[in-house]
Amino acid sequence: MNNITDRTDEALIQLIGQRLAQTRLSLNMTQGQLAREAGLGLRTVQRLELGEAATQLSGFVRICRVLGLAEGFNVLIPPLAPSPLAQLKLREKSRKRASGGKAAEPGQLWHWAEDRT
């Protein structure tokens, strides 16, 4: 089942949920932060990431399948390519939580706490 269109609706919804969670974690956001910023309830975000089929989402998937748009999910929510260091860490365990801290801005230098004076 390498082709995304060969997956069942349930499997496709779970894949979408997994990719949403991976993207959220890569941005170092908690589910609560995502829920607040998206104007959703925490439980809604949790259910989406778990791939628990909400009526609206399963209907959306069915419509996309009929219209031939299901393949577009790879473009809409692409799989994240882990960095080489992340690949090593993934062998140990997969990340389950975000710290909720502010991620460093691109190009911003990182310093030890005692180095900041």
MOPAC internal coordinates of N, CA, C and O (Angstrom, degrees):
PM7 1SCF
backbone

  N    0.0000 0     0.00 0     0.00 0    0    0    0
  C    1.4358 1     0.00 0     0.00 0    1    0    0
  C    1.5191 1   110.42 1     0.00 0    2    1    0
  O    1.2310 1   119.94 1  -123.38 1    3    2    1
  N    1.3134 1   117.73 1    56.62 1    3    2    1
  C    1.4493 1   121.45 1   179.33 1    5    3    2
  C    1.5191 1   111.57 1   -78.27 1    6    5    3
  O    1.2310 1   120.15 1   149.57 1    7    6    5
  N    1.3285 1   117.31 1   -30.43 1    7    6    5
  C    1.4507 1   121.37 1  -179.08 1    9    7    6
  C    1.5226 1   109.32 1   -79.59 1   10    9    7
  O    1.2310 1   120.57 1   -50.40 1   11   10    9
  N    1.3062 1   116.53 1   129.60 1   11   10    9
  C    1.4632 1   120.86 1  -176.04 1   13   11   10
  C    1.5265 1   111.67 1   -63.38 1   14   13   11
  O    1.2310 1   119.79 1   149.61 1   15   14   13
  N    1.3163 1   118.01 1   -30.39 1   15   14   13
  C    1.4568 1   120.45 1  -178.56 1   17   15   14
  C    1.5234 1   112.06 1   -75.05 1   18   17   15
  O    1.2310 1   119.47 1   167.16 1   19   18   17
  N    1.3311 1   118.61 1   -12.84 1   19   18   17
  C    1.4619 1   121.87 1   177.96 1   21   19   18
  C    1.5249 1   112.46 1   -83.90 1   22   21   19
  O    1.2310 1   119.86 1   172.26 1   23   22   21
  N    1.3120 1   117.87 1    -7.74 1   23   22   21
  C    1.4618 1   121.97 1  -177.66 1   25   23   22
  C    1.5270 1   110.27 1   -77.97 1   26   25   23
  O    1.2310 1   120.86 1   -26.22 1   27   26   25
  N    1.3164 1   115.97 1   153.78 1   27   26   25
  C    1.4579 1   120.58 1   173.43 1   29   27   26
  C    1.5265 1   108.68 1   -71.92 1   30   29   27
  O    1.2310 1   120.55 1   -15.34 1   31   30   29
  N    1.3319 1   116.55 1   164.66 1   31   30   29
  C    1.4666 1   119.85 1   178.12 1   33   31   30
  C    1.5251 1   110.31 1   -58.17 1   34   33   31
  O    1.2310 1   120.42 1   136.72 1   35   34   33
  N    1.3251 1   116.80 1   -43.28 1   35   34   33
  C    1.4573 1   121.25 1  -179.10 1   37   35   34
  C    1.5251 1   111.34 1   -62.18 1   38   37   35
  O    1.2310 1   120.63 1   136.98 1   39   38   37
  N    1.3372 1   116.40 1   -43.02 1   39   38   37
  C    1.4651 1   120.79 1  -179.97 1   41   39   38
  C    1.5301 1   110.42 1   -66.87 1   42   41   39
  O    1.2310 1   120.35 1   143.11 1   43   42   41
  N    1.3181 1   116.94 1   -36.89 1   43   42   41
  C    1.4521 1   121.11 1   179.29 1   45   43   42
  C    1.5287 1   110.62 1   -68.41 1   46   45   43
  O    1.2310 1   120.18 1   139.46 1   47   46   45
  N    1.3255 1   117.26 1   -40.54 1   47   46   45
  C    1.4652 1   121.42 1   177.56 1   49   47   46
  C    1.5297 1   110.00 1   -64.32 1   50   49   47
  O    1.2310 1   120.22 1   139.60 1   51   50   49
  N    1.3290 1   117.18 1   -40.40 1   51   50   49
  C    1.4622 1   120.40 1   177.72 1   53   51   50
  C    1.5261 1   110.95 1   -64.61 1   54   53   51
  O    1.2310 1   120.27 1   139.25 1   55   54   53
  N    1.3254 1   117.10 1   -40.75 1   55   54   53
  C    1.4614 1   121.43 1   178.22 1   57   55   54
  C    1.5264 1   110.80 1   -62.09 1   58   57   55
  O    1.2310 1   120.67 1   135.96 1   59   58   57
  N    1.3299 1   116.32 1   -44.04 1   59   58   57
  C    1.4617 1   120.16 1   177.67 1   61   59   58
  C    1.5243 1   109.65 1   -60.26 1   62   61   59
  O    1.2310 1   120.32 1   135.20 1   63   62   61
  N    1.3216 1   116.99 1   -44.80 1   63   62   61
  C    1.4567 1   121.43 1   179.33 1   65   63   62
  C    1.5219 1   112.59 1   -61.49 1   66   65   63
  O    1.2310 1   120.38 1   136.92 1   67   66   65
  N    1.3286 1   116.88 1   -43.08 1   67   66   65
  C    1.4634 1   121.01 1   178.72 1   69   67   66
  C    1.5245 1   110.90 1   -62.48 1   70   69   67
  O    1.2310 1   120.70 1   137.04 1   71   70   69
  N    1.3150 1   116.26 1   -42.96 1   71   70   69
  C    1.4681 1   119.48 1  -179.20 1   73   71   70
  C    1.5175 1   111.52 1   -69.07 1   74   73   71
  O    1.2310 1   120.14 1   143.91 1   75   74   73
  N    1.3312 1   117.34 1   -36.09 1   75   74   73
  C    1.4622 1   119.65 1   174.99 1   77   75   74
  C    1.5256 1   110.19 1   -61.60 1   78   77   75
  O    1.2310 1   120.62 1   135.65 1   79   78   77
  N    1.3364 1   116.42 1   -44.35 1   79   78   77
  C    1.4665 1   120.61 1   179.71 1   81   79   78
  C    1.5227 1   110.70 1   -63.58 1   82   81   79
  O    1.2310 1   119.89 1   136.87 1   83   82   81
  N    1.3257 1   117.82 1   -43.13 1   83   82   81
  C    1.4628 1   121.05 1   179.27 1   85   83   82
  C    1.5221 1   111.16 1   -62.26 1   86   85   83
  O    1.2310 1   120.77 1   138.69 1   87   86   85
  N    1.3174 1   116.14 1   -41.31 1   87   86   85
  C    1.4596 1   120.27 1   179.57 1   89   87   86
  C    1.5242 1   110.25 1   -66.03 1   90   89   87
  O    1.2310 1   120.24 1   137.03 1   91   90   89
  N    1.3394 1   117.15 1   -42.97 1   91   90   89
  C    1.4681 1   121.29 1   178.22 1   93   91   90
  C    1.5247 1   110.48 1   -60.44 1   94   93   91
  O    1.2310 1   120.29 1   134.37 1   95   94   93
  N    1.3256 1   117.05 1   -45.63 1   95   94   93
  C    1.4600 1   120.67 1   179.97 1   97   95   94
  C    1.5291 1   111.79 1   -64.88 1   98   97   95
  O    1.2310 1   120.39 1   143.36 1   99   98   97
  N    1.3232 1   116.86 1   -36.64 1   99   98   97
  C    1.4688 1   119.22 1   178.85 1  101   99   98
  C    1.5210 1   111.38 1   -65.39 1  102  101   99
  O    1.2310 1   120.36 1   156.19 1  103  102  101
  N    1.3383 1   116.91 1   -23.81 1  103  102  101
  C    1.4656 1   122.00 1   176.39 1  105  103  102
  C    1.5215 1   111.38 1   -92.30 1  106  105  103
  O    1.2310 1   120.25 1  -175.90 1  107  106  105
  N    1.3317 1   117.13 1     4.10 1  107  106  105
  C    1.4603 1   124.40 1   179.22 1  109  107  106
  C    1.5291 1   112.01 1    56.80 1  110  109  107
  O    1.2310 1   121.01 1  -137.02 1  111  110  109
  N    1.3266 1   115.68 1    42.98 1  111  110  109
  C    1.4574 1   121.49 1   178.38 1  113  111  110
  C    1.5148 1   109.58 1  -107.28 1  114  113  111
  O    1.2310 1   121.10 1   -35.93 1  115  114  113
  N    1.3177 1   115.49 1   144.07 1  115  114  113
  C    1.4589 1   119.33 1   172.65 1  117  115  114
  C    1.5228 1   108.00 1   -84.02 1  118  117  115
  O    1.2310 1   120.83 1   -14.43 1  119  118  117
  N    1.3266 1   116.01 1   165.57 1  119  118  117
  C    1.4563 1   119.76 1   176.12 1  121  119  118
  C    1.5312 1   110.02 1   -62.98 1  122  121  119
  O    1.2310 1   120.61 1   143.56 1  123  122  121
  N    1.3216 1   116.44 1   -36.44 1  123  122  121
  C    1.4602 1   120.34 1   178.88 1  125  123  122
  C    1.5223 1   112.51 1   -63.81 1  126  125  123
  O    1.2310 1   120.87 1   137.55 1  127  126  125
  N    1.3331 1   115.93 1   -42.45 1  127  126  125
  C    1.4648 1   119.89 1   178.10 1  129  127  126
  C    1.5291 1   110.52 1   -62.68 1  130  129  127
  O    1.2310 1   120.81 1   135.88 1  131  130  129
  N    1.3283 1   116.06 1   -44.12 1  131  130  129
  C    1.4561 1   120.27 1   179.66 1  133  131  130
  C    1.5248 1   110.49 1   -62.51 1  134  133  131
  O    1.2310 1   120.54 1   136.37 1  135  134  133
  N    1.3201 1   116.58 1   -43.63 1  135  134  133
  C    1.4593 1   120.51 1  -179.94 1  137  135  134
  C    1.5308 1   110.80 1   -60.15 1  138  137  135
  O    1.2310 1   120.47 1   133.60 1  139  138  137
  N    1.3412 1   116.70 1   -46.40 1  139  138  137
  C    1.4646 1   120.25 1  -179.80 1  141  139  138
  C    1.5247 1   111.52 1   -61.86 1  142  141  139
  O    1.2310 1   120.63 1   133.15 1  143  142  141
  N    1.3297 1   116.41 1   -46.85 1  143  142  141
  C    1.4667 1   119.88 1  -177.25 1  145  143  142
  C    1.5269 1   112.58 1   -68.65 1  146  145  143
  O    1.2310 1   120.32 1   149.94 1  147  146  145
  N    1.3330 1   116.99 1   -30.06 1  147  146  145
  C    1.4637 1   120.61 1   179.76 1  149  147  146
  C    1.5242 1   112.03 1   -88.86 1  150  149  147
  O    1.2310 1   120.48 1   172.70 1  151  150  149
  N    1.3497 1   116.69 1    -7.30 1  151  150  149
  C    1.4536 1   119.95 1  -179.05 1  153  151  150
  C    1.5208 1   112.43 1    72.52 1  154  153  151
  O    1.2310 1   120.66 1  -147.25 1  155  154  153
  N    1.3328 1   116.33 1    32.75 1  155  154  153
  C    1.4690 1   122.37 1  -179.34 1  157  155  154
  C    1.5174 1   109.54 1  -118.93 1  158  157  155
  O    1.2310 1   121.14 1   -14.37 1  159  158  157
  N    1.3139 1   115.42 1   165.63 1  159  158  157
  C    1.4403 1   120.50 1   173.11 1  161  159  158
  C    1.5180 1   110.70 1   -78.68 1  162  161  159
  O    1.2310 1   120.78 1   -27.75 1  163  162  161
  N    1.3286 1   116.11 1   152.25 1  163  162  161
  C    1.4591 1   120.97 1   178.48 1  165  163  162
  C    1.5251 1   110.59 1   -57.29 1  166  165  163
  O    1.2310 1   119.99 1   136.12 1  167  166  165
  N    1.3086 1   117.61 1   -43.88 1  167  166  165
  C    1.4694 1   121.30 1  -178.20 1  169  167  166
  C    1.5315 1   111.04 1   -62.24 1  170  169  167
  O    1.2310 1   120.01 1   146.15 1  171  170  169
  N    1.3289 1   117.59 1   -33.85 1  171  170  169
  C    1.4705 1   120.77 1   177.84 1  173  171  170
  C    1.5201 1   110.06 1   -63.51 1  174  173  171
  O    1.2310 1   120.30 1   134.32 1  175  174  173
  N    1.3292 1   117.03 1   -45.68 1  175  174  173
  C    1.4698 1   121.17 1   178.84 1  177  175  174
  C    1.5248 1   109.45 1   -62.74 1  178  177  175
  O    1.2310 1   120.25 1   135.95 1  179  178  177
  N    1.3221 1   117.13 1   -44.05 1  179  178  177
  C    1.4643 1   120.75 1   179.39 1  181  179  178
  C    1.5187 1   110.77 1   -59.58 1  182  181  179
  O    1.2310 1   120.17 1   134.35 1  183  182  181
  N    1.3254 1   117.29 1   -45.65 1  183  182  181
  C    1.4639 1   121.11 1  -179.17 1  185  183  182
  C    1.5302 1   111.59 1   -64.53 1  186  185  183
  O    1.2310 1   120.51 1   139.35 1  187  186  185
  N    1.3281 1   116.64 1   -40.65 1  187  186  185
  C    1.4630 1   119.48 1   178.50 1  189  187  186
  C    1.5209 1   111.04 1   -62.72 1  190  189  187
  O    1.2310 1   120.15 1   135.50 1  191  190  189
  N    1.3299 1   117.32 1   -44.50 1  191  190  189
  C    1.4624 1   120.45 1  -178.96 1  193  191  190
  C    1.5180 1   112.17 1   -68.08 1  194  193  191
  O    1.2310 1   120.24 1   150.20 1  195  194  193
  N    1.3245 1   117.14 1   -29.80 1  195  194  193
  C    1.4638 1   120.22 1   177.88 1  197  195  194
  C    1.5218 1   112.25 1   -79.94 1  198  197  195
  O    1.2310 1   120.70 1   169.25 1  199  198  197
  N    1.3346 1   116.26 1   -10.75 1  199  198  197
  C    1.4538 1   119.54 1  -179.11 1  201  199  198
  C    1.5134 1   112.47 1    76.67 1  202  201  199
  O    1.2310 1   120.70 1  -159.52 1  203  202  201
  N    1.3230 1   116.26 1    20.48 1  203  202  201
  C    1.4575 1   119.90 1   176.51 1  205  203  202
  C    1.5165 1   106.98 1   -73.30 1  206  205  203
  O    1.2310 1   120.90 1   -61.38 1  207  206  205
  N    1.3033 1   115.88 1   118.62 1  207  206  205
  C    1.4616 1   121.74 1  -169.91 1  209  207  206
  C    1.5232 1   111.89 1   -66.62 1  210  209  207
  O    1.2310 1   121.19 1   -70.56 1  211  210  209
  N    1.3031 1   115.34 1   109.44 1  211  210  209
  C    1.4529 1   120.55 1   168.96 1  213  211  210
  C    1.5248 1   107.05 1   -84.54 1  214  213  211
  O    1.2310 1   120.50 1   -32.67 1  215  214  213
  N    1.3146 1   116.65 1   147.33 1  215  214  213
  C    1.4622 1   120.27 1  -176.83 1  217  215  214
  C    1.5249 1   111.25 1   -54.77 1  218  217  215
  O    1.2310 1   120.22 1   135.44 1  219  218  217
  N    1.3049 1   117.18 1   -44.56 1  219  218  217
  C    1.4548 1   120.38 1  -178.02 1  221  219  218
  C    1.5200 1   111.81 1   -64.81 1  222  221  219
  O    1.2310 1   120.08 1   138.21 1  223  222  221
  N    1.3311 1   117.45 1   -41.79 1  223  222  221
  C    1.4531 1   120.44 1  -177.88 1  225  223  222
  C    1.5224 1   111.48 1   -69.55 1  226  225  223
  O    1.2310 1   120.06 1   139.24 1  227  226  225
  N    1.3262 1   117.49 1   -40.76 1  227  226  225
  C    1.4684 1   118.88 1   178.88 1  229  227  226
  C    1.5247 1   110.14 1   -68.08 1  230  229  227
  O    1.2310 1   120.09 1   145.19 1  231  230  229
  N    1.3237 1   117.43 1   -34.81 1  231  230  229
  C    1.4647 1   120.17 1   175.38 1  233  231  230
  C    1.5158 1   111.14 1   -65.35 1  234  233  231
  O    1.2310 1   120.83 1   139.47 1  235  234  233
  N    1.3203 1   116.03 1   -40.53 1  235  234  233
  C    1.4625 1   121.28 1   177.40 1  237  235  234
  C    1.5303 1   110.69 1   -60.45 1  238  237  235
  O    1.2310 1   120.70 1   135.21 1  239  238  237
  N    1.3388 1   116.26 1   -44.79 1  239  238  237
  C    1.4665 1   120.58 1   179.56 1  241  239  238
  C    1.5204 1   110.18 1   -62.43 1  242  241  239
  O    1.2310 1   120.13 1   136.99 1  243  242  241
  N    1.3131 1   117.36 1   -43.01 1  243  242  241
  C    1.4732 1   120.58 1  -179.80 1  245  243  242
  C    1.5228 1   111.44 1   -63.24 1  246  245  243
  O    1.2310 1   120.52 1   137.73 1  247  246  245
  N    1.3249 1   116.60 1   -42.27 1  247  246  245
  C    1.4657 1   120.17 1   178.78 1  249  247  246
  C    1.5237 1   110.22 1   -63.50 1  250  249  247
  O    1.2310 1   120.73 1   135.44 1  251  250  249
  N    1.3312 1   116.20 1   -44.56 1  251  250  249
  C    1.4736 1   119.54 1   178.58 1  253  251  250
  C    1.5209 1   111.33 1   -61.83 1  254  253  251
  O    1.2310 1   120.33 1   141.69 1  255  254  253
  N    1.3278 1   116.98 1   -38.31 1  255  254  253
  C    1.4660 1   120.76 1   179.30 1  257  255  254
  C    1.5327 1   109.93 1   -64.01 1  258  257  255
  O    1.2310 1   120.22 1   133.85 1  259  258  257
  N    1.3204 1   117.18 1   -46.15 1  259  258  257
  C    1.4685 1   121.17 1  -179.17 1  261  259  258
  C    1.5258 1   110.96 1   -63.41 1  262  261  259
  O    1.2310 1   120.92 1   141.82 1  263  262  261
  N    1.3175 1   115.84 1   -38.18 1  263  262  261
  C    1.4632 1   120.03 1  -179.12 1  265  263  262
  C    1.5252 1   113.19 1   -81.67 1  266  265  263
  O    1.2310 1   120.49 1   179.14 1  267  266  265
  N    1.3343 1   116.68 1    -0.86 1  267  266  265
  C    1.4628 1   120.23 1   179.93 1  269  267  266
  C    1.5165 1   113.20 1    75.94 1  270  269  267
  O    1.2310 1   120.27 1  -155.36 1  271  270  269
  N    1.3276 1   117.08 1    24.64 1  271  270  269
  C    1.4540 1   121.08 1  -176.77 1  273  271  270
  C    1.5271 1   113.82 1  -103.10 1  274  273  271
  O    1.2310 1   119.92 1   179.99 1  275  274  273
  N    1.3242 1   117.76 1    -0.01 1  275  274  273
  C    1.4728 1   120.14 1  -175.67 1  277  275  274
  C    1.5223 1   112.09 1   -61.37 1  278  277  275
  O    1.2310 1   120.08 1   147.12 1  279  278  277
  N    1.3176 1   117.46 1   -32.88 1  279  278  277
  C    1.4674 1   120.56 1   179.19 1  281  279  278
  C    1.5263 1   110.54 1   -63.33 1  282  281  279
  O    1.2310 1   120.58 1   155.14 1  283  282  281
  N    1.3161 1   116.50 1   -24.86 1  283  282  281
  C    1.4553 1   120.90 1   179.97 1  285  283  282
  C    1.5188 1   114.22 1   -67.41 1  286  285  283
  O    1.2310 1   119.65 1   166.91 1  287  286  285
  N    1.3438 1   118.28 1   -13.09 1  287  286  285
  C    1.4548 1   120.17 1   178.14 1  289  287  286
  C    1.5265 1   111.02 1   -62.30 1  290  289  287
  O    1.2310 1   120.00 1   150.28 1  291  290  289
  N    1.3262 1   117.60 1   -29.72 1  291  290  289
  C    1.4678 1   120.30 1   176.82 1  293  291  290
  C    1.5169 1   111.28 1   -66.29 1  294  293  291
  O    1.2310 1   120.38 1   150.08 1  295  294  293
  N    1.3309 1   116.87 1   -29.92 1  295  294  293
  C    1.4533 1   120.97 1   177.87 1  297  295  294
  C    1.5281 1   109.35 1   -83.02 1  298  297  295
  O    1.2310 1   120.64 1   137.94 1  299  298  297
  N    1.3366 1   116.38 1   -42.06 1  299  298  297
  C    1.4543 1   121.54 1  -178.77 1  301  299  298
  C    1.5211 1   111.77 1   -62.98 1  302  301  299
  O    1.2310 1   120.64 1   132.03 1  303  302  301
  N    1.3246 1   116.38 1   -47.97 1  303  302  301
  C    1.4670 1   121.72 1   179.74 1  305  303  302
  C    1.5268 1   107.27 1  -131.15 1  306  305  303
  O    1.2310 1   120.34 1   -98.31 1  307  306  305
  N    1.3410 1   116.96 1    81.69 1  307  306  305
  C    1.4695 1   119.68 1  -175.69 1  309  307  306
  C    1.5271 1   111.41 1   -70.69 1  310  309  307
  O    1.2310 1   120.94 1   -28.16 1  311  310  309
  N    1.3306 1   115.81 1   151.84 1  311  310  309
  C    1.4671 1   118.13 1   174.51 1  313  311  310
  C    1.5250 1   108.79 1   -66.50 1  314  313  311
  O    1.2310 1   120.80 1   -39.99 1  315  314  313
  N    1.3158 1   116.08 1   140.01 1  315  314  313
  C    1.4605 1   120.21 1   179.25 1  317  315  314
  C    1.5201 1   109.92 1   -82.42 1  318  317  315
  O    1.2310 1   121.04 1   -46.18 1  319  318  317
  N    1.3199 1   115.62 1   133.82 1  319  318  317
  C    1.4533 1   120.47 1   175.91 1  321  319  318
  C    1.5251 1   107.79 1   -89.31 1  322  321  319
  O    1.2310 1   120.06 1   -65.94 1  323  322  321
  N    1.3196 1   117.49 1   114.06 1  323  322  321
  C    1.4661 1   118.57 1  -178.70 1  325  323  322
  C    1.5201 1   111.53 1   -70.65 1  326  325  323
  O    1.2310 1   121.13 1   -31.99 1  327  326  325
  N    1.3284 1   115.44 1   148.01 1  327  326  325
  C    1.4581 1   121.15 1   177.06 1  329  327  326
  C    1.5266 1   108.37 1   -68.49 1  330  329  327
  O    1.2310 1   119.73 1   -17.03 1  331  330  329
  N    1.3234 1   118.12 1   162.97 1  331  330  329
  C    1.4694 1   119.80 1   179.20 1  333  331  330
  C    1.5340 1   112.57 1   -56.60 1  334  333  331
  O    1.2310 1   120.34 1   139.90 1  335  334  333
  N    1.3325 1   116.96 1   -40.10 1  335  334  333
  C    1.4581 1   119.75 1   178.43 1  337  335  334
  C    1.5289 1   110.72 1   -66.64 1  338  337  335
  O    1.2310 1   120.68 1   140.23 1  339  338  337
  N    1.3197 1   116.30 1   -39.77 1  339  338  337
  C    1.4662 1   119.98 1   178.11 1  341  339  338
  C    1.5228 1   111.03 1   -65.44 1  342  341  339
  O    1.2310 1   120.20 1   145.49 1  343  342  341
  N    1.3341 1   117.23 1   -34.51 1  343  342  341
  C    1.4632 1   120.23 1   177.95 1  345  343  342
  C    1.5216 1   110.59 1   -62.20 1  346  345  343
  O    1.2310 1   120.42 1   140.25 1  347  346  345
  N    1.3300 1   116.80 1   -39.75 1  347  346  345
  C    1.4611 1   119.87 1   177.46 1  349  347  346
  C    1.5205 1   110.73 1   -64.87 1  350  349  347
  O    1.2310 1   120.68 1   136.92 1  351  350  349
  N    1.3235 1   116.30 1   -43.08 1  351  350  349
  C    1.4560 1   120.43 1   179.72 1  353  351  350
  C    1.5245 1   111.48 1   -66.94 1  354  353  351
  O    1.2310 1   120.40 1   145.62 1  355  354  353
  N    1.3321 1   116.84 1   -34.38 1  355  354  353
  C    1.4604 1   120.46 1  -179.69 1  357  355  354
  C    1.5251 1   111.91 1   -64.65 1  358  357  355
  O    1.2310 1   120.81 1   152.11 1  359  358  357
  N    1.3027 1   116.06 1   -27.89 1  359  358  357
  C    1.4674 1   119.17 1   177.44 1  361  359  358
  C    1.5205 1   110.21 1   -64.54 1  362  361  359
  O    1.2310 1   120.89 1   147.33 1  363  362  361
  N    1.3367 1   115.89 1   -32.67 1  363  362  361
  C    1.4593 1   120.32 1  -179.59 1  365  363  362
  C    1.5183 1   111.07 1   -75.64 1  366  365  363
  O    1.2310 1   120.36 1   124.53 1  367  366  365
  N    1.3428 1   116.91 1   -55.47 1  367  366  365
  C    1.4627 1   120.77 1   178.37 1  369  367  366
  C    1.5117 1   108.38 1  -164.85 1  370  369  367
  O    1.2310 1   120.78 1   -26.76 1  371  370  369
  N    1.3242 1   116.12 1   153.24 1  371  370  369
  C    1.4522 1   119.84 1   178.46 1  373  371  370
  C    1.5212 1   109.36 1   -89.36 1  374  373  371
  O    1.2310 1   121.01 1   -31.57 1  375  374  373
  N    1.3090 1   115.67 1   148.43 1  375  374  373
  C    1.4523 1   122.18 1  -177.29 1  377  375  374
  C    1.5236 1   109.85 1   -72.76 1  378  377  375
  O    1.2310 1   120.44 1   -46.42 1  379  378  377
  N    1.3242 1   116.77 1   133.58 1  379  378  377
  C    1.4584 1   122.14 1  -177.83 1  381  379  378
  C    1.5218 1   112.71 1  -113.80 1  382  381  379
  O    1.2310 1   119.86 1   157.73 1  383  382  381
  N    1.3332 1   117.86 1   -22.27 1  383  382  381
  C    1.4642 1   121.18 1  -174.93 1  385  383  382
  C    1.5256 1   110.44 1  -137.00 1  386  385  383
  O    1.2310 1   121.74 1   -26.76 1  387  386  385
  N    1.3183 1   114.27 1   153.24 1  387  386  385
  C    1.4592 1   121.33 1   171.58 1  389  387  386
  C    1.5159 1   107.71 1  -102.47 1  390  389  387
  O    1.2310 1   120.65 1   -30.37 1  391  390  389
  N    1.3053 1   116.37 1   149.63 1  391  390  389
  C    1.4591 1   119.99 1  -179.49 1  393  391  390
  C    1.5149 1   111.71 1   -74.91 1  394  393  391
  O    1.2310 1   120.82 1   156.47 1  395  394  393
  N    1.3222 1   116.04 1   -23.53 1  395  394  393
  C    1.4562 1   119.61 1  -178.86 1  397  395  394
  C    1.5142 1   112.78 1    82.72 1  398  397  395
  O    1.2310 1   120.54 1   178.08 1  399  398  397
  N    1.3338 1   116.58 1    -1.92 1  399  398  397
  C    1.4639 1   120.58 1   178.63 1  401  399  398
  C    1.5079 1   110.60 1   -75.58 1  402  401  399
  O    1.2310 1   121.32 1   -15.62 1  403  402  401
  N    1.2793 1   115.08 1   164.38 1  403  402  401
  C    1.4567 1   120.40 1   179.54 1  405  403  402
  C    1.5242 1   109.01 1   -75.92 1  406  405  403
  O    1.2310 1   120.67 1   -53.06 1  407  406  405
  N    1.3167 1   116.32 1   126.94 1  407  406  405
  C    1.4618 1   121.12 1   178.13 1  409  407  406
  C    1.5219 1   108.95 1   -74.54 1  410  409  407
  O    1.2310 1   120.60 1   -31.22 1  411  410  409
  N    1.3190 1   116.47 1   148.78 1  411  410  409
  C    1.4619 1   121.20 1   178.56 1  413  411  410
  C    1.5162 1   109.59 1   -65.78 1  414  413  411
  O    1.2310 1   121.01 1   -38.57 1  415  414  413
  N    1.3087 1   115.67 1   141.43 1  415  414  413
  C    1.4537 1   120.93 1   177.38 1  417  415  414
  C    1.5282 1   108.70 1   -70.49 1  418  417  415
  O    1.2310 1   119.63 1   -32.08 1  419  418  417
  N    1.3352 1   118.31 1   147.92 1  419  418  417
  C    1.4601 1   120.08 1   177.68 1  421  419  418
  C    1.5265 1   110.05 1   -58.00 1  422  421  419
  O    1.2310 1   120.65 1   -46.84 1  423  422  421
  N    1.3116 1   116.36 1   133.16 1  423  422  421
  C    1.4479 1   122.74 1   179.33 1  425  423  422
  C    1.5260 1   114.15 1    84.89 1  426  425  423
  O    1.2310 1   120.41 1   173.70 1  427  426  425
  N    1.3403 1   116.82 1    -6.30 1  427  426  425
  C    1.4603 1   120.72 1   179.54 1  429  427  426
  C    1.5209 1   108.83 1   -81.49 1  430  429  427
  O    1.2310 1   120.59 1   -45.88 1  431  430  429
  N    1.3301 1   116.47 1   134.12 1  431  430  429
  C    1.4549 1   120.50 1   179.78 1  433  431  430
  C    1.5111 1   110.05 1   -77.85 1  434  433  431
  O    1.2310 1   120.49 1   -37.72 1  435  434  433
  N    1.2915 1   116.66 1   142.28 1  435  434  433
  C    1.4566 1   123.05 1   178.39 1  437  435  434
  C    1.5135 1   108.56 1   -96.77 1  438  437  435
  O    1.2310 1   119.33 1   -41.08 1  439  438  437
  N    1.3351 1   118.88 1   138.92 1  439  438  437
  C    1.4452 1   123.59 1  -178.88 1  441  439  438
  C    1.5183 1   109.76 1  -132.60 1  442  441  439
  O    1.2310 1   121.51 1   -29.66 1  443  442  441
  N    1.3171 1   114.71 1   150.34 1  443  442  441
  C    1.4626 1   120.04 1   170.73 1  445  443  442
  C    1.5098 1   107.68 1   -66.96 1  446  445  443
  O    1.2310 1   120.16 1   -28.58 1  447  446  445
  N    1.3261 1   117.29 1   151.42 1  447  446  445
  C    1.4620 1   121.38 1  -177.46 1  449  447  446
  C    1.5290 1   111.51 1   -58.92 1  450  449  447
  O    1.2310 1   119.88 1   140.83 1  451  450  449
  N    1.3402 1   117.83 1   -39.17 1  451  450  449
  C    1.4608 1   119.61 1  -178.10 1  453  451  450
  C    1.5219 1   112.99 1   -74.86 1  454  453  451
  O    1.2310 1   119.97 1   164.80 1  455  454  453
  N    1.3475 1   117.67 1   -15.20 1  455  454  453
  C    1.4592 1   121.01 1   178.53 1  457  455  454
  C    1.5281 1   112.10 1   -79.00 1  458  457  455
  O    1.2310 1   119.85 1   163.41 1  459  458  457
  N    1.3036 1   117.89 1   -16.59 1  459  458  457
  C    1.4632 1   121.60 1  -178.38 1  461  459  458
  C    1.5183 1   109.77 1   -86.07 1  462  461  459
  O    1.2310 1   120.74 1   -72.66 1  463  462  461
  N    1.2764 1   116.20 1   107.34 1  463  462  461
  C    1.4759 1   119.83 1   178.44 1  465  463  462
  C    1.5012 1   110.67 1  -132.05 1  466  465  463
  O    1.2310 1   120.10 1   180.00 1  467  466  465

